[in-house]
Amino acid sequence: MTLSELPGYLAGGFVNTIIPFLFVITLIVFFHELGHFLVGRWCGVRVSTFSIGFGPELLGWNDQTGTRWRIALLPLGGFVRFFGDADAASQPDYEAAETMTAEERAFSFVFQPVWKRFLIVLAGPVASILLGIVIFSSNAYLFGRYILIPKVASVMPDSAAADAGFKMGDIILSVDGVRVESFMDVQRIVGVHAGVALPFRVERDGNDIELTATPRLQIRESIVGQRRMGVLGIAAAHDETTVQLKHETLFGAIGFGVSQSWEVIASSGDFIAGLFSGRASPDQLSGPIGIAKMSGEVAKSGIGALIGFAGLISVSIGLLNLMPIPLLDGGYLVFYAIEAVRRRALDQRITEFVFRIGMVLILCLTLYSLYIDLR
């Protein structure tokens, strides 16, 4: 690349990658924070700030209730700040709380009953998961969905499938007790179970048979670099009998949206469990750069595919925020659960110390994911 070609290259990267990424992350952040906002308002808490992004404000306005709506410079997240919060992380402002009047305490977050605070915090991850359900359901209802029937076209020699006894023409009905209707369902389950013996129910010549296969770990190239995954060693059959466009009814589409979201949660849970058991490698994590790259690649297939990708990431972020790590929503939920059992809040010094630990953990995770993306 010559110096004269650099501006065009950067402009192309902005249009092809940054704009899709901003669309995805803004959509996800808005609905996540909207969950906190709506339930907070329903509980009678005053909302001081609703921010998309962090840092200096680029655009902002005040609504009739006094909430400052703002779009900030750094679009990698957002926050809702309630009256009585010390910062964007919703840590209580203890000094201000001591000087509040009885009227101010009535609409301050920190003085709400513990069940209200629990619901307000829980609303963010729930909204993220609901967004994924709505997106998956809408796509299935409006456009239908293509299904590749999990029929085996070929079996690689000396593969896990060959060892298990798979044959050409087999139709996979279930994996590990989970019914599958498409080849992608099989790939998704197998991909996160490398080295784990999985039971398969297969239709062969009109009969149901049981096979057990142990997916082998392979490192494959993807749009965000190398990925470790489980592989059986089978290829899918592509013909007019195996590729189907399925139109869903409204309730069928909703059921599909729920099942897709649950599969994302289950797959993410399997990956997290694999990190602790050693079955999965942390180098499969993706940070902002990886998500931006994936957004750009998915956007090439159209706005529908990009919105579907946003649904996938939204569900994943909803689950991530439920992790019991301080500064994440899940960390606050643990504190509120302890407070409900003890019938009094933890000591301020304890919570501040734990939040510092959480900040270090999140910072390390962020830096590591950036390192993986850049590598």
C-alpha positions as CSV (number, residue, x, y, z in Angstrom):
1,M,0.0,0.0,0.0
2,T,1.3,3.4,-0.9
3,L,0.9,6.6,1.2
4,S,-1.6,8.0,-1.3
5,E,-3.8,4.9,-0.9
6,L,-3.9,5.2,2.9
7,P,-6.9,7.7,3.1
8,G,-9.0,5.5,0.9
9,Y,-8.1,2.4,2.9
10,L,-9.0,4.1,6.2
11,A,-12.2,5.4,4.8
12,G,-13.2,2.0,3.6
13,G,-12.4,0.5,7.0
14,F,-14.6,3.1,8.7
15,V,-17.5,2.4,6.4
16,N,-17.1,-1.4,6.3
17,T,-16.2,-2.1,9.9
18,I,-16.7,0.9,12.3
19,I,-20.2,1.9,11.2
20,P,-21.6,-1.7,11.5
21,F,-19.8,-2.0,14.9
22,L,-21.3,1.3,16.2
23,F,-24.7,0.2,15.0
24,V,-24.4,-3.1,16.9
25,I,-22.9,-1.8,20.1
26,T,-25.3,1.2,20.3
27,L,-28.4,-1.0,19.8
28,I,-27.2,-3.4,22.5
29,V,-26.2,-0.7,25.0
30,F,-29.3,1.3,24.5
31,F,-31.7,-1.6,25.3
32,H,-29.6,-2.8,28.2
33,E,-29.6,0.6,29.9
34,L,-33.2,1.1,28.9
35,G,-34.0,-1.9,31.1
36,H,-32.4,-0.3,34.1
37,F,-34.0,3.0,33.3
38,L,-37.6,1.8,32.9
39,V,-37.7,-0.4,36.0
40,G,-35.9,2.4,38.0
41,R,-38.6,4.9,36.9
42,W,-41.3,2.3,37.7
43,C,-39.8,1.9,41.2
44,G,-40.0,5.7,41.7
45,V,-36.2,6.4,41.5
46,R,-35.0,9.6,39.8
47,V,-32.7,9.1,36.9
48,S,-29.9,11.7,36.7
49,T,-28.2,10.5,33.5
50,F,-28.8,8.1,30.6
51,S,-25.5,7.8,28.6
52,I,-24.6,5.9,25.5
53,G,-20.8,5.8,25.7
54,F,-18.3,7.1,28.1
55,G,-16.1,10.2,28.3
56,P,-16.8,13.7,27.0
57,E,-20.3,14.4,25.8
58,L,-20.9,14.8,22.1
59,L,-24.6,15.4,22.2
60,G,-27.1,15.8,25.0
61,W,-30.4,17.1,26.2
62,N,-32.6,17.1,29.3
63,D,-36.1,15.6,29.3
64,Q,-39.1,16.9,31.4
65,T,-38.1,14.8,34.4
66,G,-34.6,16.2,34.6
67,T,-32.8,13.2,33.1
68,R,-29.8,14.1,31.1
69,W,-29.7,12.0,27.9
70,R,-26.2,12.0,26.4
71,I,-24.1,10.5,23.6
72,A,-20.4,10.3,24.6
73,L,-17.2,10.1,22.8
74,L,-16.2,6.5,23.6
75,P,-19.1,4.2,22.4
76,L,-17.8,1.0,24.3
77,G,-20.7,0.8,26.7
78,G,-23.0,3.1,28.6
79,F,-24.6,3.7,31.9
80,V,-27.7,4.9,33.8
81,R,-26.9,7.1,36.8
82,F,-29.6,7.2,39.5
83,F,-30.0,10.0,42.0
84,G,-27.6,9.1,44.9
85,D,-25.0,7.3,42.7
86,A,-21.4,8.4,43.0
87,D,-20.3,7.5,39.5
88,A,-21.2,5.7,36.3
89,A,-20.6,2.3,38.1
90,S,-23.6,3.1,40.4
91,Q,-21.6,3.0,43.6
92,P,-23.4,4.9,46.3
93,D,-22.4,8.4,47.2
94,Y,-22.2,7.9,51.0
95,E,-21.3,11.5,51.8
96,A,-24.3,12.9,49.8
97,A,-26.6,10.3,51.3
98,E,-25.9,11.6,54.8
99,T,-27.1,15.0,53.9
100,M,-30.2,14.0,52.0
101,T,-33.6,15.2,53.2
102,A,-36.5,12.7,53.7
103,E,-38.0,13.8,50.4
104,E,-34.7,13.2,48.5
105,R,-34.3,9.8,50.1
106,A,-37.7,8.8,48.7
107,F,-36.5,8.9,45.1
108,S,-32.8,8.1,45.7
109,F,-31.6,4.7,44.6
110,V,-29.5,3.9,47.6
111,F,-32.4,4.3,50.0
112,Q,-34.8,2.0,48.1
113,P,-35.8,-1.3,49.6
114,V,-33.4,-4.1,48.6
115,W,-36.0,-5.8,46.4
116,K,-36.4,-2.7,44.3
117,R,-32.7,-2.3,43.9
118,F,-32.4,-6.0,43.0
119,L,-35.1,-5.6,40.3
120,I,-33.6,-2.4,38.8
121,V,-30.1,-4.0,38.4
122,L,-31.5,-7.3,37.1
123,A,-33.5,-5.4,34.5
124,G,-30.4,-4.6,32.4
125,P,-29.3,-8.2,31.7
126,V,-33.0,-9.3,31.3
127,A,-33.5,-6.5,28.7
128,S,-30.4,-7.7,26.8
129,I,-31.7,-11.2,26.6
130,L,-35.2,-10.1,25.7
131,L,-33.7,-8.0,22.8
132,G,-32.0,-11.2,21.5
133,I,-35.4,-13.0,21.7
134,V,-37.2,-10.2,19.9
135,I,-34.6,-10.1,17.1
136,F,-34.4,-13.9,16.6
137,S,-38.2,-14.1,16.6
138,S,-38.8,-11.2,14.3
139,N,-36.3,-12.5,11.7
140,A,-37.9,-16.0,11.8
141,Y,-41.4,-14.6,11.5
142,L,-40.8,-12.0,8.8
143,F,-38.3,-13.7,6.6
144,G,-38.4,-17.4,7.6
145,R,-35.3,-19.3,8.1
146,Y,-33.2,-21.7,6.0
147,I,-32.5,-25.1,7.6
148,L,-29.8,-27.5,6.5
149,I,-31.0,-30.9,7.5
150,P,-28.2,-32.7,9.4
151,K,-27.8,-35.4,6.9
152,V,-24.3,-36.9,6.6
153,A,-22.9,-36.7,3.0
154,S,-19.4,-38.1,3.9
155,V,-17.3,-39.2,6.8
156,M,-13.6,-38.4,7.0
157,P,-11.3,-41.4,7.5
158,D,-9.7,-41.7,10.9
159,S,-12.1,-39.0,12.3
160,A,-14.1,-39.0,15.5
161,A,-17.2,-39.7,13.4
162,A,-15.5,-42.7,11.7
163,D,-14.5,-44.1,15.0
164,A,-18.1,-43.8,16.3
165,G,-19.5,-45.6,13.3
166,F,-21.2,-42.7,11.4
167,K,-22.1,-43.6,7.8
168,M,-23.1,-41.6,4.7
169,G,-26.9,-41.0,4.7
170,D,-27.2,-40.9,8.4
171,I,-29.6,-38.1,9.7
172,I,-28.7,-36.8,13.1
173,L,-31.8,-36.4,15.3
174,S,-30.2,-35.4,18.7
175,V,-26.9,-34.7,20.3
176,D,-26.3,-35.1,24.0
177,G,-30.1,-35.5,24.5
178,V,-30.8,-32.2,22.7
179,R,-33.0,-32.4,19.6
180,V,-31.4,-30.9,16.5
181,E,-33.1,-29.8,13.3
182,S,-30.2,-28.3,11.4
183,F,-26.5,-29.0,10.7
184,M,-25.7,-25.8,12.5
185,D,-27.3,-27.1,15.7
186,V,-24.9,-30.1,15.5
187,Q,-21.9,-27.8,14.9
188,R,-22.8,-25.5,17.8
189,I,-23.0,-28.4,20.3
190,V,-20.0,-30.3,19.0
191,G,-17.9,-27.1,18.8
192,V,-17.9,-26.5,22.6
193,H,-17.5,-30.2,23.6
194,A,-14.0,-31.1,22.3
195,G,-12.8,-34.2,24.2
196,V,-16.2,-35.0,25.6
197,A,-18.0,-38.2,24.7
198,L,-21.4,-37.2,23.3
199,P,-24.4,-39.5,22.7
200,F,-25.9,-39.1,19.2
201,R,-29.4,-40.4,18.1
202,V,-29.2,-41.1,14.4
203,E,-31.8,-42.2,11.8
204,R,-30.3,-44.9,9.4
205,D,-32.4,-46.7,6.9
206,G,-35.6,-45.9,8.7
207,N,-34.3,-47.0,12.1
208,D,-33.1,-45.1,15.1
209,I,-29.7,-46.0,16.4
210,E,-27.4,-44.7,19.2
211,L,-23.8,-43.7,18.6
212,T,-21.2,-42.2,20.9
213,A,-18.6,-39.8,19.5
214,T,-15.9,-37.7,21.1
215,P,-15.2,-34.5,19.1
216,R,-11.5,-33.9,18.5
217,L,-10.0,-30.5,19.2
218,Q,-9.0,-28.6,16.1
219,I,-7.7,-25.1,15.6
220,R,-9.4,-23.4,12.6
221,E,-9.3,-20.0,11.0
222,S,-12.2,-17.7,11.5
223,I,-13.0,-14.0,10.7
224,V,-11.4,-13.1,14.1
225,G,-8.4,-15.4,13.8
226,Q,-7.7,-18.9,15.1
227,R,-10.4,-20.7,17.1
228,R,-10.3,-23.9,19.1
229,M,-13.3,-26.1,18.6
230,G,-14.6,-29.7,18.6
231,V,-14.9,-31.4,15.3
232,L,-16.6,-34.7,14.3
233,G,-15.3,-35.1,10.8
234,I,-18.5,-35.2,8.8
235,A,-19.8,-33.1,5.9
236,A,-23.4,-32.1,5.4
237,A,-25.4,-33.0,2.3
238,H,-26.5,-30.0,0.2
239,D,-29.4,-30.7,-2.2
240,E,-33.0,-29.8,-2.7
241,T,-34.1,-32.3,0.0
242,T,-31.8,-31.0,2.7
243,V,-32.0,-27.2,2.3
244,Q,-35.4,-26.0,3.4
245,L,-36.9,-22.5,4.0
246,K,-39.2,-22.8,7.0
247,H,-41.9,-20.1,7.6
248,E,-42.9,-19.7,11.2
249,T,-46.2,-18.8,12.8
250,L,-46.1,-16.0,15.3
251,F,-46.0,-18.3,18.3
252,G,-43.5,-20.6,16.5
253,A,-41.2,-17.7,15.8
254,I,-41.4,-16.6,19.5
255,G,-40.6,-20.2,20.5
256,F,-37.7,-20.2,18.1
257,G,-36.4,-16.9,19.5
258,V,-36.5,-18.3,23.0
259,S,-34.8,-21.5,22.0
260,Q,-32.1,-19.6,20.1
261,S,-31.4,-17.3,23.0
262,W,-31.3,-20.3,25.4
263,E,-28.8,-22.1,23.1
264,V,-26.6,-19.0,23.1
265,I,-26.7,-19.0,26.9
266,A,-26.1,-22.7,27.1
267,S,-23.1,-22.5,24.7
268,S,-21.7,-19.6,26.6
269,G,-22.1,-21.4,29.9
270,D,-20.4,-24.5,28.5
271,F,-17.5,-22.3,27.3
272,I,-17.2,-20.6,30.7
273,A,-17.3,-24.0,32.4
274,G,-14.6,-25.2,30.0
275,L,-12.3,-22.4,31.0
276,F,-12.4,-23.6,34.6
277,S,-12.1,-27.3,33.7
278,G,-9.3,-26.7,31.1
279,R,-11.4,-27.9,28.1
280,A,-11.6,-24.4,26.6
281,S,-8.9,-21.9,26.0
282,P,-9.1,-18.2,27.0
283,D,-7.7,-17.3,23.6
284,Q,-11.2,-17.8,22.2
285,L,-12.3,-14.6,23.9
286,S,-13.1,-11.6,21.7
287,G,-12.9,-8.0,22.7
288,P,-14.1,-4.8,21.0
289,I,-11.7,-5.2,18.1
290,G,-12.9,-8.8,17.4
291,I,-16.6,-7.8,17.7
292,A,-15.9,-4.8,15.3
293,K,-14.3,-7.2,12.8
294,M,-17.1,-9.7,13.0
295,S,-19.6,-6.8,12.6
296,G,-18.0,-5.7,9.4
297,E,-17.9,-9.3,8.0
298,V,-21.6,-10.0,8.9
299,A,-22.7,-6.6,7.5
300,K,-21.6,-7.9,4.0
301,S,-24.6,-10.2,4.1
302,G,-27.0,-7.3,4.7
303,I,-28.8,-5.4,7.5
304,G,-30.9,-8.4,8.5
305,A,-27.8,-10.5,9.2
306,L,-26.2,-7.6,11.1
307,I,-29.3,-7.2,13.3
308,G,-29.3,-11.0,13.9
309,F,-25.6,-10.7,15.0
310,A,-26.6,-7.9,17.4
311,G,-29.1,-10.3,18.9
312,L,-26.4,-12.9,19.4
313,I,-24.1,-10.4,21.1
314,S,-26.9,-8.9,23.2
315,V,-27.8,-12.3,24.7
316,S,-24.1,-13.0,25.4
317,I,-23.7,-9.6,27.1
318,G,-26.8,-10.2,29.2
319,L,-25.3,-13.4,30.4
320,L,-21.9,-11.9,31.0
321,N,-23.5,-9.1,33.1
322,L,-25.0,-11.7,35.3
323,M,-21.6,-13.1,36.3
324,P,-21.0,-12.5,40.0
325,I,-18.1,-10.1,39.5
326,P,-18.1,-6.8,41.3
327,L,-18.9,-3.8,39.1
328,L,-21.0,-6.0,36.8
329,D,-24.7,-6.3,37.4
330,G,-24.3,-9.8,38.8
331,G,-21.9,-8.5,41.5
332,Y,-24.5,-6.1,42.7
333,L,-27.1,-8.8,42.7
334,V,-24.9,-10.9,45.0
335,F,-24.5,-7.9,47.4
336,Y,-28.3,-7.4,47.5
337,A,-28.9,-11.1,48.1
338,I,-26.5,-11.0,51.0
339,E,-28.2,-7.8,52.3
340,A,-31.6,-9.5,52.1
341,V,-30.4,-12.5,54.1
342,R,-28.5,-10.4,56.7
343,R,-31.3,-7.8,56.8
344,R,-28.6,-5.1,56.6
345,A,-26.1,-4.0,54.0
346,L,-22.4,-5.0,54.1
347,D,-19.9,-2.6,55.6
348,Q,-18.9,0.2,53.3
349,R,-15.2,-0.6,53.6
350,I,-15.9,-4.2,52.5
351,T,-17.9,-3.3,49.5
352,E,-15.3,-0.7,48.4
353,F,-12.5,-3.2,48.7
354,V,-14.4,-5.9,46.7
355,F,-15.3,-3.3,44.0
356,R,-11.6,-2.5,43.6
357,I,-10.9,-6.2,43.1
358,G,-13.7,-6.3,40.5
359,M,-12.3,-3.3,38.7
360,V,-8.9,-5.0,38.5
361,L,-10.4,-8.2,37.2
362,I,-12.4,-6.4,34.5
363,L,-9.4,-4.4,33.5
364,C,-7.3,-7.5,33.2
365,L,-10.0,-9.3,31.1
366,T,-10.4,-6.2,28.9
367,L,-6.7,-6.0,28.2
368,Y,-6.3,-9.7,27.6
369,S,-9.2,-9.7,25.1
370,L,-7.6,-6.7,23.3
371,Y,-4.3,-8.6,23.2
372,I,-6.1,-11.7,21.7
373,D,-7.8,-9.4,19.1
374,L,-4.6,-7.7,18.1
375,R,-2.6,-10.9,18.0
